[in-house]
Amino acid sequence: MSDGETLVKRYGWRYISLGFLYPITVLFTTPFRLLQALWSLRVLLGAKLSDYCRYDAVRSLNSSFHRSYYYYVQKNGRNGYAFDVSLGKKVSTIFQITTLSMYLYAKYEILVPLLGMLSMVFGYLVWLREDVDQNFIIAVAALGFISSTFYSLAFESIKYDALGWAAVPFGYYAIYTDNYYLLGACFFIVTMTSFSVTVVQGFVWFSVCAVFHDPISLAAFVPGALKILTHFTFMLNRGGAKNVENIASAVGFTSSAAKRYKLKLDSGGLYFLGIWGQFCIPLILLGEGIESRETKYNLFVLFLVCFLYFINKAVRRFGDEQTFYALSFCAILFITIRSGDLRFLPFVWIAISPIPKLLNFASEWGEKSLLLTVPRRKPYNIAPVRELSTKFIEPVKEYDRIFFDLKFNPDEFVNFGKASYIREYLNFLLLMRSASLLPDCYLMFDVLVGMFPLKMFYEDYSPAGRVKAMNDIGAKYILIATRTSDVGDDWKREGFEAVSVLDYHHLSKIGRISNLFVDPGKPYFLLLENKSHPSSIVGPGELVSISRNKMEVRLSENGDATIKYLYHQDWSGGPSVKVSKLDGSFFWIRVEGAPGETVTLRFGNL
């Protein structure tokens, strides 16, 4: 079925016809939605901010992946070892973490995106310091404020990197005024708050300075570049380059990952290139002429935005969609202010207020109103979902592992099915008690670059096969989705029993979560334990204790222990203890010493 036939089936000709009026409908409806959203913030006065994550259920659950970054660093240190991430993760290899924004996002998630976006749009008022038409500057900022792009970024899609975008208008102002000290400060702030903004916006700024400004302007990027280099110090260690490939593959920057993402310039991509590209019309026809330096300058900035978006969409993925919405938004407002021409404003509106349906709002399938207006957003109280979910995982203790039952295809990208959102939130809650739900996203990233052979755990989907997989991976529990709340006879025969049940229909009702995000044929999540065939993260041998970047293990009667964590090369146990990789298919840590001895293993030099 073609894209056109899919649209007709989903919306019908009437709504598709009305959809062409979206530049007008959005102009009148978005300010109303914006006022509704801002007025709804009054619920936060005197409220417990940790009870409010985002402005709808799906984003609140899904953003827990990004919210957890801060806790990795808080619990283990920037150069430490996270026992509860993947099968053990060196925190330093998660190089995209920017500690300042991670901390603020974890503590004030409901406010950080909005405040960052407010700074992004009203930061352009800094041009009021210049000898320009002040009413024009205010009009441009106001138009940005009521645009569908601003609304989607502030209340839907942007996350911790909002703080990076907050500095971008001031960086453009620095370039406009040739104030390279200010440009250096702005770029340094960006590097402190967002890795993705550093990459895309840094590329635009650097290219513009290299082509149109004094070569000395490039020195402004040196402090920020040195700051970013500190994120890659782990590459000095053995296996460091592989970890860079790991993250690059995760976002879609490698050739194999690009195939898994199935990158192509689809109709949505063509649409965004079209509405941004139409901004060339006023630049050429209403500006100073195609041969003027001013026109070439503005066209070059616009070209860089479209070029990066095209590469990300069709060749190599290195950022989320919302990153490029913000990138285009900032560039177009900058170009408009440089022009100082009121005739640009209709073209600006088309460029920064795309049809809401294509701005990736989490919505019901086929929600027709998104062709005409942005959806209503208000602070989402996650406390009821947290309470029920916490009760569900109550049997799980510190450093326990839960094996997530899913259909695994090694030739496809990470796909946790319709349960991905609640699975992500459960994983976050487990992280808070130093436990883990496997495979998590980081383990899947390891799988994509061949660092771990996860396929062997999904060769046999029978309950008997699951017993073996749980033992191999050291999982005490398995999480399955079922049609009823009862454990099936085939599971019972292998010794499984349910220790906890989560009714997704009940969860969706109290948490206002769409039933679209669960398999309707399997609405129950069962947490099963197999007491007949218990497994452990250490065996042979016995785990005595785990603390920050340290493990105590009692060796077996044969004087050895197998620890089901990765990165054996970074652990040491003293002169009388040998630490190596277990022979065979796995990458576990093997420890050898005196029989029955209790040894202390330390991570790195910590």
N, C-alpha and C positions, 0 to 999 in steps of 0.2 A: 504494500500500500504506500503511495507517495505521500510526501509531507502535506500536499494540498488536500488529498482525500482524508487524511487523518484529521486535519483541522475542521473540515466540513462535518465529519462524523462527531467530533468532540463538541463543536459549538453551534453548528447550523449556519446557514447562509445569513440569517437575520443578524446574528451577533457579529459575524465576520464583517458584514457591511458596516455595522455601527462602529466596529473596531477602527475603521479608517478615520473616525472622528476623534480618536484618543488625544491628539494634541490639544483639542479644545476641552474635552471632558476632563482631562487631567489638570488643565489649568484652573478649573473651578473646583474640582473635587479634592485634589491633593492638599490645598490649604486647609480645607475642612478636616480631613483626616489628620493632618499635622496638629491642628488645634486639639482634636480629640485625644491624640496620643500624648501631647504635652500636658493636657488637663488631667489625664489619667495618672500622671506621675505623683499626684498629691497623695496617693495611697502609700508612697514611700516615706512620707513624713511620720516619724516615730515608729516606723516598721523595722523589722530585722532584715537588713539588706541581703543577708545570705539566703533568705527565703525567696528572693526574686533573682532570676538569672537573666532571661531575655524577655521578649515581648510576645512569644507564642510557645506552645508546648514543644514542638519539634525542634526548634532552634535551642531551647533551653536544655533539652536532652543531648542534642548533638554537640553543643559547645563544651560539654564536659571534657571532651578530648583535649581541647585547648586549655581549659581551666586547670587540668591536672599538671601542666608543665611546671607551674610554680612549686607544687608539692614534691616533684622529683628533686628539685634543687634544695628545697627547704629540708627535706629528710636526709639527703645523701651528700649534699655539697655539689658545687659546680663540676668538680673533677671526681666525684664519687661513683659508687656502684648502686644501681637501683635493683634490688632483688625482686621487686614486684612488678617490673616492667619487662614484657617479653619473657625470655628465659634468663633474665639477668641482662642489664643494659648499662653500659658506660654512659653516664649522664653527659659527659663532654662531647660525645658523638652526636647528640641532638643539637647540632650547631646552630639551628635557627632560633634557639631560645634567646630572648633578650630579657634579662632578669627584671629590670624596672617595670616594663609593661606587663610581664607575667604576674608580678606581685600585685599591681593595681587591678589587673583584670580578674585575678582570683578573688580579691577582696571586694571589688565594686563592679562586678560584671554588668549589672543593670545600667550603670552610669557611664562607664568608660567609652563605649562606642558612641553614645550620644554626645558626650562632651567633646570627644575628639572630632566628630563631624561638625559640631557647632564652631569649633575653632577653625576647621578647614574652610568652612564657607564664609564666616565673618572675619577670618584673617585677612581677606582681601580688602577690608576697610582700611588696612594700613596704607593703602594708596591715597587716602585722604590727606596724608602728609605732603603729597606732591601737588604741583600746580596743574591739577586736572579738574574736570567738571565733577564736583562732589555728588551732585544728584545722580549722575551717570554711574558712579562707583556704587552708590547705595542701591540703585536699581539693579545692577548686575548681581550684587550680593543677595538682594531680596529674591531675584529670579532663581538663583541657585538654591536658596532656602526652601522655596516651595516646589522644587522640582521633584520628579519621581525618583531620580537617582539619589538625591540627598535622603529622601524618606526611606528608600530601601537600604541604604548604607547605615543610617542611624538606628533604624528599628528592626532590621532584619539580618543583614549578611556580614557586615564588617565585625571584626572581633578585636583582639588585643592590638592589632596593627593600626587601629584608629589613632593611637597616640603618635604614630609616625606621620600619618597624613596631616595631623594637626599643625605640623611645622612647615608643610609644603608651601602654603601661600607666602610665608615669610622668606622662604628660599627663592621663590620666583621674584619677590620684591627685591631681594638682594641682587639678583641677576639684573633686574630692570634698572637698578640704581648703581650698578657696578661696585657694590659694597661686598667685597670678597671676604672680609672678616665675618660679616653677618652670614654669608653663604656657607662659610666653613662651620660656623656655629650651628646653623640649621641642619646641615648634612650630618654633623656629629650627633645632634639630637635624634635624627632619623635612625642612625646606626644604633643608638642606645635603646630604641623603642620598637623597631620592626625590621626584620631581615628582608622580608619581601619588598617593603617600600624602599629599602636601601638599594635593592637590585634594580627595580624598574624605574623609580624616580631618579636614582643616582645615575642610571644610564642616560636618561633624558637630559638632566642638568649637565653632566660631563660632556655629552655630545654637543649641546648648544654652546657651552663655553669654549670647547675646542674649535668649533667652526666660526663662531661670530664674535668672540671676545678675546681680550688680551691673553696671551699664553700664561701669564702670571696667575690668571683666575683658576687654573688647574691645581695650583698649590692649595686652594681651599679644600680640596678633597683629601689631602694627605692625612689629617688627624682622624677623619672618619674611616679612611681605608685601613689605617693602623689598628683602629678599634675592631673592625671586622676581622682582621687577620687573627686577633686573639681568639676568635671562635673556632679556629682551625688548628690550634696547637696540638690537638690529639693526633693530627696527621704525622707528627714526629715519631709516634709510637708505631709498633708493628701492627699492620692491619688497618692503619688509619685511612688509607685511600679507599679501601673496601667500604668503610662506613660512609664516606662521602657518596660513593656510588649507591649505597643503600638509600640515603635520603633522596638523591637525585632520581632514583628509580621510583621511589614512593610518590614523588610529585609528578612524574611523567617525563623527565628530562632525558632519559636514556632511550635508545632506539627500541629496546624490547618493551619498556614501559609505555612508550608512545603507541606501540601496537596494541597493548592491553587496554589503553585508554581509548583506542579507536579514534585517534585524533583526525579531524577533518573540518574543513570550513563548511559548516552546515548552514541552513537557512537563517538560523539565529545569528551566526557569526557574520554572514553577509549583511544582515539587517543593521547590526551595530557599525560595521564598517561603512555602510551607506549613510546612516544618520550623522556619523562623525565626519565622513568624507564630504557631505553636502556643505559643511562649513567652509570648504574651499571657495564656494560661490561668492559670498561676500568678501572674502579675502582678496579674490582676484578682481571682481567687478566693482566693488565699492571701496577698495583700498587705494593705495598709491600707485597701483599698476604692477604687473607681474615682474617687471625688471627692477623694482625698487628693493633696497635692502630690507626694509620693514616687511614687505610682503613675503620675501624669501625667508626671512626669519620666522614669521608666523607659520608659513607653510611647512617649514622644516620641523617645528615643534609638533604640528599636527601629524606630519608623516611619521615621526618617531613613535607616537602613540599608536597609530594604526599598524605600523610595522611590528611592534612588540606584541600587539594583540593577535595579529595574523600568525606570527611564529608560535605563540602560546596555543592558539586554537588548532593549527593545522600541522605543525612541524614538531616542536618540542614544548611540552607543558612545563612551566616553571612558576605558575601562580594561579590562584583561584580567579574565577570570573570577576568577583567584586573588586579585586585589585585593579583591574583594568577599567572598571566603571569609575573608580576614584581617580585613576591616572588621567583618564580623558576629561573628567569633570574639572580637575584642577588646571589642566592645560588649556581647556577651552575658555574658562573664566579669565585666565592670564592673558590669552590672546585677545579676548574681547576688551579687556581693560587697556591693553596696549593700543587698540584701534581707536577707542574713545568715540565710537560712532553708534548712535541709537539705532541705525538701520540694521545693525548686526543682531539685535535682540531676538527677532523671530527665528533666525537661524540657530541662535544659542538655545532657545527653548526646545527646538526639535532635537538638538544634539544632546541635551542634558535631561530630557524628559521622555525617555523611550516608553514604549507600551509596557505597562506594569507586568503583564504576563511573562515577559522575557527577562525580568529582573530576578528570577529565581525565588520568588516568594513561596514559602511553604504553604500549600493550599490543597483543597480537595481536588481530585482529578476532574478536569473540565470545568473548573469554576469560571463561569462566563463573565462575571463582573470584572475580572482582572484584565479583560480587553479594554475596559473603560476607566477603571479607577484602581488605585492602590487599596489593599485590604486594611481593615481596622487593626490597630495594634495597641496593646496595653500591657503593663507589667504582668508577667506570668508568675504566679505563686507556686513554686515547686514543692512546698512543704508536704502536701498530701501524698504526692508521688514518692518523695524521699522517705516518708514514714512507712509506707507499704513496702517499698523496695528494700529498706533497711531490715524490716521484719523478715522478708523473704531470705536474705543472706545471713540472718542471725546465727545459724549453725557454723558458719565459716570462721575459722580462727586465723591468727596471724601466720602469714607465709604459706597458707594453704593454697592449692591450685585447683581451679575448676576447669574442666575440659568442656568446651562448647561444641555441641554436636551440630555440624553443618556439612553441606555438600561442597566439597573442595575440588576445584578445578585448577591445577597448576598453570594452565595456559591462559587463565583470565586474571583480571585485576581483583583486588580485595573486594569480596562481596559477602556480606553477612546477611543478605536477604532482607525481608521486610521487618525483621526484628532488630535491625542494626541500631536504631535510635535508643531503644530501651537497653539493648546489650551494651552500648557505649556508656549509658548512665550507670548501669550495674557495675561495670568495670571501674568507673570512677569511685563509686561507693566502696568497692572492694579495695581499691588503692588506699583509701583512707584508713583501712584496717590492715594494711600491708599484705593483702592477699591479691590474687590475680585471676582473671578470666581469660583462658587461652583457647585459640590463638587471638591475641590482640593485634592492633594495627601494626605495631612495631615488629612483632614476630612475622606477620605477613610480608612486611618490607624486607626482612631478612631472607624470607623464602624467595622473593622475586629476584634477588641477586645471587641466589645459590648459597647463602651462608648457613642455611638450615634445611634439611630434607623433610619438610612437613608432610609431603605426600605419603610417606610410609605410615603416618598415623591415620590416614584416611583410605587405606586400601581395603579395609573390611568394615562395612557399616553395620554388621550384626552386633547384638549385645556382647557376644563373645569377643568379637574384634575390638569392641570398645574397652573391654577389660584389659586387653593387651596394650592398647594405645594409652590408656590411663596409667598403667604401670610403667610404660616406656617414658612417658613425659612427666611422671611423678605427680599426677593429679589425684586428689582425694575424692573429688566429686565430679559429676558430669551434669551438664545442664541440657535438657532436651525440651523440645516443643511437641505437645501432644494434643489429640482431639478431646480427651477427657482428663479429669484430674486424677485418674487411677493409673497406677503403674501397670504396663502391659505384662502379660504372662511370660513373654519371651525375655523381658528384662528380669523378672522375678526369678526365672530359672537360673540366671547367671549370678544370683545373689544380690541384685540391686533392690534398694528400698528408698522410698521418697522421704526426705527429711524436711522438705519445704515445698509449697505450691504457690504459684503466682497466677491469679486469674487476670488475664490481660483485659478482658471485657470490663471487669470491675476497676482495674487500674485506669483504663481509658475513660471511664465514667467519672471517677473522682478527680482525675487529672486533666480532663478535657483534651484527651489525645485522640486523634483520628484513628478509627479502626482500619484505615488504609495501611497502617504501619505494622500490621501483624498478619500472618497467614490465617485467613478466616477458618480454614480447616483444622488449625492447630493453635487454639487460643490460650492454652495452658502451658506455663513453664514449670517443669519439675526439676528440682535439685535432688539428684540421686547419689547415694553413697553405697559402695560395695564393701560391706564388712567381711565378706567371705574371702575377698582378694584385695586386702588393703595395699595401697601404694604410698610411696614417700619420695620426697625430693632427694633423700640420701639412702642409698642401698646398693651394695652392702655397706655396712657402717651405720652410724646413728648420728643424727643431728642433735647437738647439745643446745646450741643457742645461735642466734643471729643478732648482731647489733650493727651500728653504722659502719659500713665498709669492713666488717669483720665477721668471721664464722668460727664456731668451735664445733669440731666433729670428733666423735669417738671411732677409732678404726676398728675393723672387724678382727676376728681371731686370726685371720690370715695377714693382718697388718696392712689392709688397704680399705679404701672407701671410694664410692662413686657418687659425685655430687652433680645433680642435674641442673647445672647452671652453665652459661657460656663464658668465653674469654678466660680460658685456663691460663694463658700466657701472662695475665695481669695479677695472678694470685701467687703468694709465697707463704711458706710455712716454717721457715727457719732452716738451719743447716742440716738437721737430721730428718727432714721431711722432704719428700720429692713430690712435686706437683707437675702434672702433665695432662695431655689430652687422652681420653679413653680411646683405645684402639677400636676400630670398627666403624660403623655407619654414623655414630653419634658424635657430638662435639662436647661431651660432658667432661667435667674436671675429675681427674683420677689422683688420689692422694695415697702415698705409700709411706709407711713408717713402722714403728714397733707395734706388735699385736696388742689390741686393746687400749692403745695410747690415746689420750685426748689431745688433739692438736689444735692450734689456733692459726687460722689462715687470714692474711691481711691483703686488702686490695691495693695494688700499686704501692705508693710510698705513704699512704694515709694511715 
